[in-house]
Amino acid sequence: MKLENPNSFRTGPDERGHFGIFGGRFVAETLMPLILDLERHYEAAKKDPAFHAELNNLLTHYVGRPSPLYFAERLTEYLGGAKIYFKREELNHTGAHKINNVLGQILLARRMGKTRIIAETGAGQHGVATATACARFGLECIVYMGAVDVERQKPNVFRMNMLGAKVVPVQSGARTLKDAMNEALRDWVTNVEDTFYCIGTAAGPHPYPAMVRDFQCIIGEETRKQMLAAEGRLPDSLFACIGGGSNAIGLFHPFLDDRQIEIYGVEAAGYGLDKAHAASLAGGRPGVLHGNRTYLLMDADGQIEEGHSISAGLDYPGIGPEHSWLKETGRVTYLSATDDEALAAFQLCARQEGIIPALEPAHALARVIEIAPTKPREHLLVVNISGRGDKDIFTVAEHLGGM
Ligand SMILES: Cc1ncc(COP(=O)(O)O)c(C=O)c1O
């Protein structure tokens, strides 16, 4: 399927939340008034300078933005091709890009007078960011997390508990992110009065995909300015890993209309694309899940299949609808990396740069390792290091035999 190539890639979604045939809001009747209310408040907040001032103040003094754009000199030398820059989202307070979006949504929840915050989490980074912001503003926080993820992301479960959040292990389905999101949506339908659902990626029913993207666009906006300051021109290529797609769309969106820039999203190929994986674009087809139409991993009957990835943040069997559209239009190239490739990239980054990346961005690094050497030395490449690897040390140690 090839969708029409628009004049601008930055105008979506339409007023009903569609990116081409993707997106929309497929939600239960009880949720519809809540979604419309959220959209109204978000539209008002977007136009309110006080909202932006408060958010920017927090991003500067609480999160520590701008995050550096760092020239990875030794990795560049080692690979011998493109000049590689890291956008260092792992240096943010709480250790990942997730906090950018959470602070926006929590300020919105406060404007709406909501006192109870719920969230889903996979790797636990969104859960930690939500627990952090709730502690900062004295809000009740409940985080739904698949029981499997509770086990493999223990450090983040401790952190959420310490921050005063209640972590609810979800025992249904594969007991990972999809199931946590199902449970959070169930909670929201039953607690409509006081509850705000803080979604952690650029997916879900409209307006979430656009709203999360807007809050994450700070990544790409800063990168533009920082690259112009460092090199006097824009980058030649961008790389980011894709779970639901929020760190990627945050980096990509401000560059979508600079058509000379190559843009690569990297999905999780797990054990391989012919085996268990979580690459919805490479191995899925369009369907409806969690309130939007997008590429999904499904069996022949349309039942959702479980995604597999070594990385808890990438094993979602879907993807944000804007990415599905960007794939169809051909503006972004979507690749994938296996568990083993991510593990190798994780180690190379640690040894060459003294930076331990999360397993999620290690997937993006795996494709950088392959593509950078094919580019000339003047090629400026940016990879989003969306989070730090502290949470993954037990998983990595297990795979590498305790190191
Ligand atoms: C560090 C990190 N990077 C990336 C992701 C994937 O999410 P997204 O695709 O929304 O950026 C996660 C999700 O938990 C994460 O923790």
The ligand as a Tripos MOL2 file, in Angstrom:
@<TRIPOS>MOLECULE
LIG
   16    16     1     0     0
SMALL
NO_CHARGES

@<TRIPOS>ATOM
      1 C1         14.5930    3.8020   27.2890 C.3       1 LIG1
      2 C2         13.4130    3.4940   26.4450 C.ar      1 LIG1
      3 N1         13.4990    3.7100   25.1270 N.ar      1 LIG1
      4 C3         12.4710    3.4460   24.2910 C.ar      1 LIG1
      5 C4         11.2920    2.9010   24.7730 C.ar      1 LIG1
      6 C5         10.2010    2.5830   23.7960 C.3       1 LIG1
      7 O1          9.1370    3.4750   23.8580 O.3       1 LIG1
      8 P1          8.8460    4.4960   22.7170 P.3       1 LIG1
      9 O2          8.8700    3.7570   21.4300 O.co2     1 LIG1
     10 O3          7.5090    5.0450   23.0440 O.co2     1 LIG1
     11 O4          9.9010    5.5520   22.7540 O.co2     1 LIG1
     12 C6         11.1420    2.6580   26.1490 C.ar      1 LIG1
     13 C7          9.8940    2.1090   26.6810 C.2       1 LIG1
     14 O5          9.7490    1.7360   27.7830 O.2       1 LIG1
     15 C8         12.2310    2.9640   27.0050 C.ar      1 LIG1
     16 O6         12.1760    2.7480   28.3180 O.3       1 LIG1
@<TRIPOS>BOND
     1     1     2 1
     2     2     3 ar
     3     2    15 ar
     4     3     4 ar
     5     4     5 ar
     6     5     6 1
     7     5    12 ar
     8     6     7 1
     9     7     8 1
    10     8     9 2
    11     8    10 1
    12     8    11 1
    13    12    13 1
    14    12    15 ar
    15    13    14 2
    16    15    16 1
@<TRIPOS>SUBSTRUCTURE
     1 LIG1         1 GROUP 0 **** ****
